[in-house]
Amino acid sequence: MSEKKINIAIIGLGFGAEFIPIFQNHPNANLVAVCQRDPKKLKAIQDAFGIPKGYTDYDELLRDPEIDAVHINTPIPDHARQSIAALKAGKHVACTVPMATSIADCKRIVDLTKQTGLKYMMMETVVYAREYLYIKELYDRGELGKIQFLQASHQQDMDGWPNYWPGLPPMWYATHCVGPMLALTDATAEYVSCFGSGTIRKELIKHYGSPFAVETAHIKFKDSDLTARIIRSLFDVARQYRESIDVYGSKKSFEWTLIEHEPHVLHTAKLAEPKIPKKIQVPDYAKRLPKGIQKFTTKGVYDLGKKTHLSFTQGAGHGGSHPHLAHEFLRALVEDRDPMPNAVKSANWTCVGLCAHESALAGGKIVKLPAFTQG
Ligand SMILES: NC(=O)c1ccc[n+]([C@@H]2O[C@H](COP(=O)([O-])OP(=O)(O)OC[C@H]3O[C@@H](n4cnc5c(N)ncnc54)[C@H](O)[C@@H]3O)[C@@H](O)[C@H]2O)c1
């Protein structure tokens, strides 16, 4: 493995703090700086992890010539502006989901990567979670047979989360569902149709003018006979946290458990009826990672004696995806190749959600994905 080191900075230290020791222990990274607005919290994290530079002002950080790449973990409304500013300042960008909340901003980011040659990766956790990696391995080996249908859900109760969440249209945060649906067969979304169902509390609706408790969308894959269905809810629906993937193949199908921590089910065609379903334990894929970061597929940063980010607890550790994400971004920079997902794919996945919400507001109208997301 190349010894080259990328000088990286993490922006936003809620969820973002989960990545500090991962970058510190990766052979291709120097974690040179962290950034968040509160100076006291910034200093506390710098001291706890021995990080040389701290910034409370993001624009000042972007002027630091030592920094090659930023990993953005700030609130959703800031993702696009900060990604665009970083690309303009000559930095590679890894950004937590979603890429943006408007199609125009997704396009700006794609255009900037094309103009500058810099890399952009949306840090979609599900496509590096062990369940996805397991399904992908089965698919690549031909064990699933021909894929016939896919579906994914992400249901979560977001009451009490930071102030940009209340009333957020469910499909604006759909990449945990969309990503695995499209990534499995390396597909591109062509168009969507989405229905809204139910109504959230009045005081929630006013924030984004989005009334629906649940949004369900069908995605038509480009140049393919496949469609996928995705289901999202954020408020006023009784449901344990669930980020699920179901994949139906001609030989084998994977169905996600209904209750967290219970086994998933693998169905095999043409067996005697009672033998068709088998409860399975999905393996961990730490072996694909450099030794120093393998432990982070099963441990959160703050398991090391401090508090754990709520998303890590509710999201079952995001399937051990964090070190895989960091590794993919760093290796893409070291090898000078596109990361998975690159800017165009990230835009296609994000715009599925944006177009789906537009469709739901128009009663299920078919909405085409923009041309710049078609690869
Ligand atoms: N599974 C996942 O992929 C996953 C899980 C959890 C959170 N997230 C994403 O991570 C992001 C952050 O979530 P969170 O729960 O940590 O949010 P949060 O609001 O608790 O924390 C945001 C952090 O960003 C910092 N920040 C905000 N504005 C800033 C600015 N202008 N400059 C520098 N720093 C700034 C804050 O100081 C804070 O440290 C969200 O976009 C969320 O969608 C993704």
The ligand as an SDF file (V2000), in Angstrom:
LIG
                    3D

 44 48  0  0  0  0  0  0  0  0999 V2000
  -25.4990    7.6860    9.1650 N   0  0  0  0  0  0  0  0  0  0  0  0
  -25.1070    8.8820    8.7820 C   0  0  0  0  0  0  0  0  0  0  0  0
  -24.6310    9.0340    7.6680 O   0  0  0  0  0  0  0  0  0  0  0  0
  -25.2580   10.0710    9.7070 C   0  0  0  0  0  0  0  0  0  0  0  0
  -25.5120    9.8720   11.0730 C   0  0  0  0  0  0  0  0  0  0  0  0
  -25.5860   11.0020   11.9040 C   0  0  0  0  0  0  0  0  0  0  0  0
  -25.4370   12.2730   11.3820 C   0  0  0  0  0  0  0  0  0  0  0  0
  -25.2120   12.4140   10.0540 N   0  0  0  0  0  0  0  0  0  0  0  0
  -25.0640   13.7720    9.4630 C   0  0  0  0  0  0  0  0  0  0  0  0
  -24.0370   14.4620   10.1310 O   0  0  0  0  0  0  0  0  0  0  0  0
  -24.3470   15.8520   10.1820 C   0  0  0  0  0  0  0  0  0  0  0  0
  -24.1290   16.3650   11.5790 C   0  0  0  0  0  0  0  0  0  0  0  0
  -25.0100   15.7060   12.4660 O   0  0  0  0  0  0  0  0  0  0  0  0
  -24.9240   15.9360   14.0350 P   0  0  0  0  0  0  0  0  0  0  0  0
  -26.0100   15.1410   14.6430 O   0  0  0  0  0  0  0  0  0  0  0  0
  -23.5220   15.7410   14.4720 O   0  0  0  0  0  0  0  0  0  0  0  0
  -25.2910   17.4950   14.0980 O   0  0  0  0  0  0  0  0  0  0  0  0
  -25.0420   18.5450   15.2410 P   0  0  0  0  0  0  0  0  0  0  0  0
  -25.8960   19.7140   14.9010 O   0  0  0  0  0  0  0  0  0  0  0  0
  -25.1450   17.8630   16.5760 O   0  0  0  0  0  0  0  0  0  0  0  0
  -23.4870   18.9070   15.0960 O   0  0  0  0  0  0  0  0  0  0  0  0
  -23.0340   19.7250   14.0750 C   0  0  0  0  0  0  0  0  0  0  0  0
  -21.5740   20.0920   14.2960 C   0  0  0  0  0  0  0  0  0  0  0  0
  -21.2170   20.9870   13.2470 O   0  0  0  0  0  0  0  0  0  0  0  0
  -20.6160   22.1540   13.8040 C   0  0  0  0  0  0  0  0  0  0  0  0
  -20.9450   23.2690   12.9290 N   0  0  0  0  0  0  0  0  0  0  0  0
  -22.1720   23.7230   12.6010 C   0  0  0  0  0  0  0  0  0  0  0  0
  -22.0670   24.7620   11.7370 N   0  0  0  0  0  0  0  0  0  0  0  0
  -20.7560   24.9460   11.5240 C   0  0  0  0  0  0  0  0  0  0  0  0
  -20.0040   25.8630   10.7470 C   0  0  0  0  0  0  0  0  0  0  0  0
  -20.6000   26.8130   10.0330 N   0  0  0  0  0  0  0  0  0  0  0  0
  -18.6600   25.7610   10.7530 N   0  0  0  0  0  0  0  0  0  0  0  0
  -18.0450   24.8100   11.4730 C   0  0  0  0  0  0  0  0  0  0  0  0
  -18.7000   23.9210   12.2360 N   0  0  0  0  0  0  0  0  0  0  0  0
  -20.0290   24.0020   12.2640 C   0  0  0  0  0  0  0  0  0  0  0  0
  -21.2020   22.2910   15.1770 C   0  0  0  0  0  0  0  0  0  0  0  0
  -20.3550   23.0760   15.9850 O   0  0  0  0  0  0  0  0  0  0  0  0
  -21.2720   20.8080   15.5990 C   0  0  0  0  0  0  0  0  0  0  0  0
  -20.0030   20.3820   16.0330 O   0  0  0  0  0  0  0  0  0  0  0  0
  -25.7670   16.0110    9.6870 C   0  0  0  0  0  0  0  0  0  0  0  0
  -25.7480   16.5360    8.3950 O   0  0  0  0  0  0  0  0  0  0  0  0
  -26.3160   14.6120    9.6660 C   0  0  0  0  0  0  0  0  0  0  0  0
  -27.1770   14.4090    8.5770 O   0  0  0  0  0  0  0  0  0  0  0  0
  -25.1010   11.3510    9.2070 C   0  0  0  0  0  0  0  0  0  0  0  0
  1  2  1  0
  2  3  2  0
  2  4  1  0
  4  5  1  0
  4 44  2  0
  5  6  2  0
  6  7  1  0
  7  8  2  0
  8  9  1  0
  8 44  1  0
  9 10  1  0
  9 42  1  0
 10 11  1  0
 11 12  1  0
 11 40  1  0
 12 13  1  0
 13 14  1  0
 14 15  2  0
 14 16  1  0
 14 17  1  0
 17 18  1  0
 18 19  2  0
 18 20  1  0
 18 21  1  0
 21 22  1  0
 22 23  1  0
 23 24  1  0
 23 38  1  0
 24 25  1  0
 25 26  1  0
 25 36  1  0
 26 27  1  0
 26 35  1  0
 27 28  2  0
 28 29  1  0
 29 30  1  0
 29 35  2  0
 30 31  1  0
 30 32  2  0
 32 33  1  0
 33 34  2  0
 34 35  1  0
 36 37  1  0
 36 38  1  0
 38 39  1  0
 40 41  1  0
 40 42  1  0
 42 43  1  0
M  CHG  2   8   1  16  -1
M  END
$$$$
